[in-house]
Amino acid sequence: MQSRSFPAAPVRSGRRWYTTTFRWLVGYTALFGVLLTTLVGFIAWTANASIEYDTDSILKWQLIYFDSISDENLPGAIYQRLEHERMHTNYYGLFTASGQYLAGDMFEQPPSLQFRRQGRTIDHNLRLLDGGPSPIVRAMGEVRPNGMHLVVARDMTTVLRIREVVIRTLVMGGVVAMLAAVAGGFVLGMRQIRRVREIRRVTQCIAHGDLDRRLPVAGHDEIDMLAHLVNHMLDEVERLMAEVKGACDGIAHDLRTPLVHLHTMLARIAERESVSTDVEGAAMLERARTETDQLLERFRAMLRISEIGTLQRRGGFAAVELQPLIQDLAELYEPLAESRDVRFAVSIDPAPEIHGDRALLFEAFSNLIDNAIKFAPPGGAVSVSLRDTGAGPVVEVADNGPGIAPSERAAVLQRFYRGDAVRHLPGSGLGLSVVAAVLRVHDFALTIEDAPDMGGADGTGGPGARMRVECWPRALA
């Protein structure tokens, strides 16, 4: 089981298509398309109904005109009409009751035509006397008093072509308008996404401890109103934390001075001959000196954490080679491990340079190694390794001590916290707090996990703990 205690890895922001902005854009586009289709369909239906109504009115007036002509003069009137046709927009046909041709330019009656003065659109299905191509016509027929069938028709090709041009233009204009609206909405949506991404990036920095950062404000919309409120809240949080931190640092600094005086006084008392003859008093005095040393160590650690926290972020960083740094630490702590009968193994592989503060990293890694040696049992084992993972160097410090329970792995990075398994061992509970402060400055990640593969020379030891430090900055989304 693994716990990334610090810092938290950010969530990637590549899934922009799942954002509310994109969903609104898709919904708006779909709604626009449906409304455009409905509008075009309604206009086409209205235009077609209007054309048919106007054409039927013309055909009815023509039938009324032919009703005023007698049956014997009707063929002549039809031919006279045909002779005066210039654009040839009208067609006429006179047939017997059985459908035989009598007069006009229609060779036969249109199929399925009702002779009730009701207009009917005939699509290229009209047989003409000259055998020419049949246009799209609107036809209407009636039965004469003598039983003859009179059919009048009007060419609708030009009118329908104009209707098609208008509808096509409307569709093309609507599509262009929809594309322009979608493009505009996409641009505005991407602008909002960029603003939210920037706010998220700044929020990640604030979550990692950079309380000086503030959310960007670009105007006076809802996001800016929220950013103003959050920035005001951050100002108050920073002020309160600065007051608490200042009070704690002041107390630690003020108490350290009398403790130093007390330690000096106890040392002088221990040098007196009268104390050396009193065995019980000497033991109590030595215990008081030890307790005073522990208090001084705690105050020094507290002030060191505050000092690291106030460093300017990456202000004094430079290129750092981890191989010689780990080698120096190994040479420093190998004698301590031997004195405590702890097997000390070091593995150093070639690793690229990193950007950081060498002194701070030395202090952090030394705290990890010191803790590992301190918590390893007699005859136990401690290992220190440096390797390159491709993403960057990784430093691991492992031991076979009591380990750290998964439920405590986040708490051990807090000040003064000590796990139940190590409360009987001396310590201040501030070592990992210093490590966390250094890694926070570098944006490095610390993983705490069990080390089941560790074992002492005599097989003793517990589950152990492995501290894994990823030595590259966490990418902020």
N, C-alpha and C positions, 0 to 999 in steps of 0.2 A: 504493500500500500504506500502511495506516494502523496506528499503534500507540498505544493508550491507555496511556501509561506510568504515569500517577499521577493520582488514585487509581483503583483498579480499580472498575468499575461493579458494583454488587451485583446478584445474581440475584433477580428478583422471586419472591414467595412466594404468588402467587395460586392456584397449582395444588394446593390442599389436598386435592382428591379423589384425587390420586395418592400420598398419604401412606400409610405402613404402617398407621397407625391406622385410616384409612378402609377399607383393604383387609381388615383384620382384622374390622372391623365388618360389612362386606358378607358375608364368609365366615361369621361367627357368625350373622348373620340367616338366611342360606341354610341353614345346618346346623340352626338352631332350627326353621325352617319344615319341613324334611324330617322331622325327628324328630317334630314336632307332627302332620304328616300321617300318618306311620306309626303314631303312637300312637292317633289318632282312628280310623284304618282298622282297627287291631287290636281296639280296644274295640268298634267297630261289628260286626265279624265275630264276636267272642266273644259279645256280647249277642244277636245274631241266632241263633247256634248254640245258646245256652242256652235262648232262647225256643222255638225249634223242638223242642229235646229235651224240654222240660217239656210242651209242647203235645202232642207225639207220645205221651208217657207217659199223659196224660189220655185221648187218643183210644183208645189200646190198652186201658185199663181199661174204657172204655165198650163196646168190642167184646167184651171178656171178659164183661161183664154181659149183653149181648144174646146171647152164645153159650149162656148158661144158660137161655134162653127158647126154647120150642119154636117151630117154623116157623109153626104156625097161630095162636099167640098173639103172634107178633112184631109184626104191625101194630098191635094194641091197645096193646102196651107202648110202641111209638113214639109213638102219639097221646097216651098218658098222660104221657109225658115232655114232649111239646110243651105240654100243658095246664099243666104245673107250671113251665114256663120263664117267669121274670119279666124277666130282662135280655136274653133271647133271644140268648144267647152260643153256643148249640149248634144245629146243623142236622142233620137226619136224612133219609135217603132209602132206600127199599126198591124194588128194580127186579127184573124178571124177567131171565133169562139173556140175552134179546134186548134188554134195556134199556127195557122198558115200565114206566111208573110204577105202583107198587102202594100205597105209603104214604109218609108223611113230608111235610116242607115243601120238599123239593127236587123240582122238576118233571122234571128229567132228570139223568142221571149227569154229573159233571164230566168235561170232555174230558181225555184223556191220563192218566187216573188208573189206576194199577196196583193191582189188587185183591190185594195181597200184604202188607197191613198195613204199608205204607211211607207215611210222611207226605209230602204234597205241598202247597206253597203255591199257592193259586189267587187271582189278583189280579183282582177285580171281573169274574169270568167264571162266576159261579154263577147258574143260572136257578132262581128261587124260585117257589113255587106261587102266592103272592099278587102276583107281578109287581113286587115292590119292588126297590130298588137292591141290587146285590150288593156285600157288603163283601169285605175281604181275609180269607180263611179258610185254615185248615190242615185239609186233608181226608185221610181214610184209609179204605180200603175192604177188604172181604173177600168171598169167595164162600161162601155157606151150603152145607150138605150137600145141600140140595135144588136147588142151582144158582142160587138167588136172589142178587142183589148187594146187599149192605148197605153204605151210605156214611154215615159220621159226619164232621161238620166242626165246627170251633170258630172263632168270630170272633176275629181278632187285631188288629182296628183299634185298640182302646184300648191294648193292649200295645205295638204298633208306634208309636203316637203318643207314648207315654211314652218309648220308645227314641229317637225323633227329637228330643224335647225335651231329653233328656239329652245326646245327641250335639251338638245345636245349642248347648246351653249350654257344653259342653266346648270346642267350636270357638271360640265367641265369647270364652270365658275365655282360651283359648290365644292367640287373636289379640291380645286386650288385653295379656296377659302379654308377648307378643313385642314389641308396640309399646312397652310400658313398658321392656322390656329394651333395645330399640334406642335409645329416647330416653335411657335412662341411659348406655348405651355411647357414644352421640353426645356427651352432655354431658361425660363423662369424657375422651373422645377430644379434644374441643375444648379441654378444660383442658390436656391434654398438648401439643396443638398450640400453644396460646398460650404455654406454658412454653418449648417449643422455639423459637418465633418470638422470644421475648424473649432467649433464649440466643444465637440467631443474630444479633439486632440488636447485642447487647453484643460478640459476637465480631467483627462488622464494625467496630465502633468500635475494638476492640483492634487489628485488622488495619490500620486507618488510623493507628495510632500512639498511640492513647490507652491507654497501658499501665496507667493507674490504675484502669480499669474491671475489675469482677469479675463472674463469672457468678452469676445469682440462685440462691439456695438456698431452697426452700420446705418441705422435709420431710426424709424419710429414705429415699426410694425410690432406684431405680437411677440415675435422672437426677441426683438430688442427690449421690449418691456420686461420679458422674463429674464433676459441677460442683465438688465439693470438691477432687478431684485436679487438675483444670485450674486452679483458683484457687491451689492450692499451687504448681503449676508456674509460673504467672504471677508469683507472689511471688518465686520464685527467679530467673526471667528478669529481672524488673524490678530486683532487687537486683544481679545480675551486670552488667546494662547500666548501672546507675547507677555501679557501681564502675569499669567500663571508661570510661564517659563522664567521670566525675570525674577519672580518671587522665589521659585525653587532654586535657581542659580545663586541668588543672593543668600538664601539660607545655607546652601552648600558651601559657598565661599566663606560666609561669616563663621560657620561652625568648624571649618577646616583649620582656621587659625588657632582657636583655643585648643583643638585636639592636638595640633602640633606642639603647642606649649605643654599640654598635659603629657604627651609622649616624651618630651624632653625631660620634664620633671620626674616622670617615672623612671627614666633611664638613670638620672642622677641619684634618685633614692636607692635604686638597685646597686649602685656603686658604694653605698655606705657600709661600713663594717658591721654596724649594728643589725643591718638587715640580713647579711650573710650568715649570721649565727642563728637567726630565726628561720628554720626550714619551712614552717607553715606560712609565715609571712612572705618569704621569698617566692613560694609557689603562687600565692595569691597575687603578688606583684607581677610575676611573669604572665599570669593569666590576664591581668588588667592591661599589660603592655600588648599582648596578642589581640585582645578585643579592640584596643585603640588602633592597632595597625589595620585591622579589618575595616574599622570605620573610616580611616583615612583612605584606604583603597577604594571603598565605595564612593566617597566624595570625589576622589580623583576621577573615577570612572564616570560619574554623573557629569562632572564638568567637561570631561573629554567628549561625551556624547553631545552635549550642548555646543561645544566648540566645533565638532564635525558638522552638526546640523546648521550652523550659521555660515558655513563656507559658501562662497559664491559657486553656483552650479557650474562645474567644468571650467572654472576660471583659471586654475593653475595646472591643468592637465597637460601631459606630454606623453610621448611614446614610452611604453614600458615593456621590457622583455621579462616574461614570466619565468623562463628557465633559470637564469641566475638568481632570481628572487626566491623561487622555491628551493633552489640548492642552498642558498644562505640560511633559509629557515630550517632545512634539514640538518645542516651542520650545527645550528644553534640548539636544536631540541634533541639531538641524538644522545648527548650525555645525560640529559634529564630522563630520557626513556630508559637508558641503561641503569641509572641509579634506582629506578623504580621497578626494575626487572620486567620491562615491557619490550617486546620485540617491535622494532621500528623499521618499516619497509618503505622505501621511496622509489617511485617510478616517474621519470621525467622524459617525455617525448618532445620532439621539436614542435613548437607552436608559434603562430604569428604574433607580432607585436600587438599590443592593445593601447587604447588611449585612456589614461587614467593618472592617478596620483600614487606613485610608488610607495611613499611613506604610509599613506592610509591603507593601501592594500597589504603592505607588510604587517601592519598592526592587526588588520582583520584576519589574515591567514594565521598569524601567530596566536590569536585568541582561539581559533578553531583547533589548531594543533595542541595548544596547551590544555584545552578542555578534553580532547581525546586522550591525552596521556594521563590526565588527572582522573578520568572516569574509567580507564581501563584497569582491570584487576591485576594483581601481581601475577606474572607469567602470561599476561594477556598480549594483545597485538594491536598495533596502530599502523595504518598505511596512509601514505600521502602520494597522490598521483597527479600528473599534469598530462593532458592529451588534447589533441586537436580533433574536433568533431566535424569540421567543414563549415559549420555556422560560426565557429569561434572556439577559443580555448576553454577547457573545462578543468577546474581544480576540484579534486575529491579528497576529503579527509574522513577516514573511517576508523572505528574502534570496535572492540567486542565487549564494551561495558554494558550497563543496564539498559541503554537505549532511551529513546524518547517515545512515549505513547502517541499514537496518531492524534488523539484529542488534545495533546499539549503542544503540538508542533508549531502552532501559531502563537501560543501564549509565551513560549520560551524566548521569543524575540522581544518581549516587553521587559521593561525595567523591573528588577528585583524578583522576577518570577523564577521559582525553582521547582523542578519536577519532584513528584513524590519519591521516585526511586533514588534521588541524589540528595535529599535533604540532610542526610547524615554526614555528607562530605562538606568540607569547608569551601566557602565561596560566597560571592556577593550577589550572584544572579544578574550581573551587568555585562558579562563578557559577550554574550550573543547580542545584546542591545547595541554594543559598540560595532559588532559585525554588521548588524542590520543598518545602522546609521551610515557606515562606509559604503555598503552596497546600494543604499538609497541614493547617495550622492552620485554613484557611477551608473545607476539604472541597471545594475546586474541582478540576476535572479538567484535565489538560494532555495534549494530543494532539500528537505529533510526526509530521510527514509531509513528503513531497517538495513542492517548489514549482516545478513545471515551467513555469508561466506567467510566471515572473520572467525578466527579461532586462536587461542593461546597455545603456547608450547605444550602445555599439559592438558589441553582440551577444555580449559575452564573459560568462563565468560558468559555474557548474556547475549541478547539479540543484537546488541550493538547499535550504533548510529552511523549513517553515512551522510556527510554534509557535501552537497554538490553545488558548486558555484559556476554558473554560466557567465563567462567573462566577455559579454557583449551587451550593448545597451538594448533594452526592450524597445521594439518598434512601436511608436505611438500611432494609432489610426487617425 
